[in-house]
Amino acid sequence: MRISHAVAAALAVFLAPALVVTTSAQAPKSTAKPVAAKKAATPQGHGTVVAQAHATIAGQGITGSADFTERKNGTVTYVEIHLTAKGLKPGLHGVHLHAVGKCEPDFAAAGGHFDPGPAGNMDPDANHPFHMGDLPQLVAGANGEGTLDAITTRVTLTDGPLTLFDADGSAIVIHGNPDQGITGEHGSGVSGGPRVACGVIEKK
């Protein structure tokens, strides 16, 4: 049986460990809404949309948004994340899903990295980058704008042990520094250092 390139690519995503990412140093010029544009560009063979969510991201001089789409293909469930932001300093920025759906009174309210379970460790630097909420980093261009498109099998939007909509919700946080992709001591900042923008994830 022959398999199309699109389906083969989808299967590769399903069999790969946890995260797939593409980044752009500038926000797309398309005027289409992100979720609608991505849905139109995604073959049906990639799975059925079962849930969606959105976060409005804000920080000092920083604005952005993140759209989340959960898809199911057979027994495989994964979440697509499309994030755009502007007002960032040029370069790499750590991005993570955090354990609490709050950004006030300051971004510390979002808690540690999303990492449920009896062996979970939400410390942002310890056990990093193995938290369920760890994502690839965002690249901001010289104009301070950036786009991140990622796919993760580490979380869900629907009910279950890895849902982002547990009792206290979840947030997405952009950090001021690059994510070094390593485990470090508590407070070492290896996962991206200061939190510069935050958005509460809400169901659509």
C-alpha positions as CSV (number, residue, x, y, z in Angstrom):
1,M,0.0,0.0,0.0
2,R,1.4,3.4,-0.9
3,I,1.4,6.2,1.7
4,S,1.2,9.9,0.8
5,H,4.0,12.2,1.9
6,A,1.6,14.1,4.1
7,V,0.5,10.9,5.9
8,A,4.0,9.6,6.2
9,A,5.0,13.0,7.8
10,A,2.1,12.7,10.2
11,L,3.2,9.2,11.2
12,A,6.7,10.4,11.8
13,V,5.3,13.0,14.2
14,F,3.3,10.4,16.0
15,L,6.3,8.1,16.4
16,A,8.8,10.8,17.4
17,P,9.4,11.6,21.0
18,A,7.1,14.4,22.3
19,L,8.1,17.5,20.5
20,V,8.4,18.8,16.9
21,V,9.1,22.5,16.2
22,T,9.4,25.0,13.5
23,T,10.2,28.6,14.2
24,S,10.3,31.9,12.4
25,A,12.0,35.2,13.4
26,Q,9.0,37.2,12.1
27,A,5.3,36.9,12.6
28,P,3.5,35.6,9.5
29,K,2.1,38.3,7.2
30,S,-1.2,36.4,6.5
31,T,-4.3,38.1,7.8
32,A,-6.0,34.7,8.3
33,K,-6.7,33.8,11.9
34,P,-3.9,31.4,13.1
35,V,-6.2,28.4,13.9
36,A,-8.2,28.8,10.7
37,A,-5.0,29.1,8.6
38,K,-3.4,26.1,10.1
39,K,-6.6,24.0,9.8
40,A,-6.8,24.9,6.1
41,A,-3.2,23.9,5.6
42,T,-3.4,20.6,7.5
43,P,-4.5,17.5,5.7
44,Q,-7.4,15.6,7.2
45,G,-5.1,12.6,7.5
46,H,-3.3,14.4,10.3
47,G,-6.2,13.8,12.6
48,T,-9.6,15.1,13.8
49,V,-9.7,18.3,15.9
50,V,-11.2,17.4,19.3
51,A,-10.4,20.5,21.4
52,Q,-9.0,24.0,21.1
53,A,-7.7,26.6,23.5
54,H,-6.2,30.1,23.4
55,A,-4.0,32.3,25.5
56,T,-3.5,36.1,25.2
57,I,0.1,36.8,26.1
58,A,1.3,40.1,27.7
59,G,4.4,41.5,29.4
60,Q,6.1,44.9,29.7
61,G,6.1,46.1,26.1
62,I,5.3,42.5,24.9
63,T,2.1,41.3,23.3
64,G,1.3,38.0,21.7
65,S,-1.1,35.0,21.6
66,A,-1.0,31.2,21.5
67,D,-3.5,28.9,19.9
68,F,-3.7,25.2,20.9
69,T,-5.4,22.5,18.8
70,E,-5.7,18.9,20.1
71,R,-6.0,16.3,17.3
72,K,-6.7,12.6,17.5
73,N,-5.6,10.1,14.8
74,G,-6.5,6.5,15.8
75,T,-5.0,6.0,19.3
76,V,-2.6,8.9,19.0
77,T,-3.4,12.3,20.5
78,Y,-1.3,15.4,20.1
79,V,-1.5,19.1,20.6
80,E,-0.4,21.7,18.0
81,I,0.8,25.1,19.4
82,H,1.0,28.2,17.3
83,L,2.5,31.2,19.2
84,T,3.3,34.7,17.9
85,A,4.8,37.5,19.9
86,K,6.3,41.0,19.4
87,G,8.2,43.4,21.6
88,L,10.9,40.8,22.6
89,K,14.6,41.4,22.6
90,P,16.1,39.7,19.5
91,G,17.4,36.2,20.0
92,L,16.2,33.0,21.7
93,H,13.6,32.8,24.4
94,G,12.6,29.8,26.5
95,V,8.9,29.0,26.3
96,H,7.1,26.7,28.7
97,L,3.6,25.6,29.9
98,H,3.3,26.4,33.6
99,A,1.4,24.6,36.2
100,V,-1.1,27.3,37.3
101,G,-3.5,29.3,35.2
102,K,-2.6,32.7,36.7
103,C,-0.3,35.6,35.6
104,E,-1.2,38.0,38.4
105,P,-0.1,39.7,40.6
106,D,3.1,38.8,38.7
107,F,4.2,36.0,36.5
108,A,5.5,34.0,39.5
109,A,1.8,33.2,40.1
110,A,2.0,30.7,37.1
111,G,4.0,28.4,39.3
112,G,6.6,25.9,38.0
113,H,6.6,24.0,34.8
114,F,3.6,21.8,34.1
115,D,4.6,18.3,35.3
116,P,1.7,16.4,36.8
117,G,2.0,12.9,38.3
118,P,3.5,11.2,41.4
119,A,7.0,11.6,40.1
120,G,6.4,15.2,38.8
121,N,9.0,17.9,39.5
122,M,7.8,21.4,38.7
123,D,11.1,23.2,39.5
124,P,11.8,25.2,36.3
125,D,15.5,24.3,36.3
126,A,15.6,20.8,37.9
127,N,14.4,17.9,35.7
128,H,14.5,20.3,32.7
129,P,13.9,19.7,29.8
130,F,11.8,16.6,30.8
131,H,8.8,18.4,32.2
132,M,5.5,17.7,30.4
133,G,5.3,21.5,29.8
134,D,8.7,22.0,28.3
135,L,8.5,23.4,24.8
136,P,11.1,24.4,22.1
137,Q,12.3,28.0,22.3
138,L,11.1,31.0,20.4
139,V,13.3,32.9,18.0
140,A,12.7,36.7,17.9
141,G,14.1,38.6,15.0
142,A,15.8,42.0,14.9
143,N,12.3,43.6,15.0
144,G,11.4,41.8,18.2
145,E,8.8,39.6,16.5
146,G,8.8,35.8,16.4
147,T,6.6,32.8,15.7
148,L,6.7,29.3,17.2
149,D,4.9,26.3,15.8
150,A,5.3,23.1,17.9
151,I,3.6,19.7,18.3
152,T,3.6,17.9,21.6
153,T,2.3,14.6,22.9
154,R,3.2,15.6,26.5
155,V,-0.1,17.4,27.2
156,T,-3.8,17.3,26.3
157,L,-6.7,19.8,26.3
158,T,-9.3,17.1,27.0
159,D,-9.7,15.3,30.3
160,G,-7.0,13.0,31.5
161,P,-3.8,12.9,33.6
162,L,-2.0,15.3,31.3
163,T,-4.7,17.8,30.7
164,L,-3.8,21.5,30.9
165,F,-7.3,22.1,32.4
166,D,-6.8,20.5,35.7
167,A,-8.1,22.1,39.0
168,D,-5.9,25.2,38.8
169,G,-5.5,25.5,35.0
170,S,-2.3,26.3,33.2
171,A,-0.4,29.2,31.6
172,I,2.2,29.7,28.9
173,V,5.3,31.8,29.8
174,I,7.9,33.4,27.6
175,H,11.3,33.9,29.3
176,G,13.9,36.6,28.7
177,N,16.8,34.3,28.0
178,P,17.5,31.3,25.9
179,D,16.5,27.8,27.1
180,Q,19.8,25.9,27.5
181,G,18.0,22.6,27.3
182,I,19.8,21.2,30.3
183,T,19.1,20.3,34.0
184,G,20.5,22.8,36.5
185,E,20.4,23.7,40.2
186,H,17.3,25.4,41.6
187,G,17.3,29.0,40.6
188,S,20.1,28.6,38.1
189,G,18.0,30.0,35.2
190,V,19.1,27.3,32.7
191,S,15.5,27.0,31.4
192,G,15.3,30.7,30.3
193,G,15.7,32.9,33.4
194,P,13.3,35.8,34.0
195,R,9.7,35.6,32.9
196,V,8.9,38.4,30.5
197,A,5.4,37.5,29.3
198,C,2.6,35.3,30.4
199,G,-0.8,34.2,29.2
200,V,-3.6,32.1,30.9
201,I,-4.7,29.2,28.7
202,E,-8.5,29.2,28.2
203,K,-10.8,26.7,26.5
204,K,-12.4,27.8,23.2
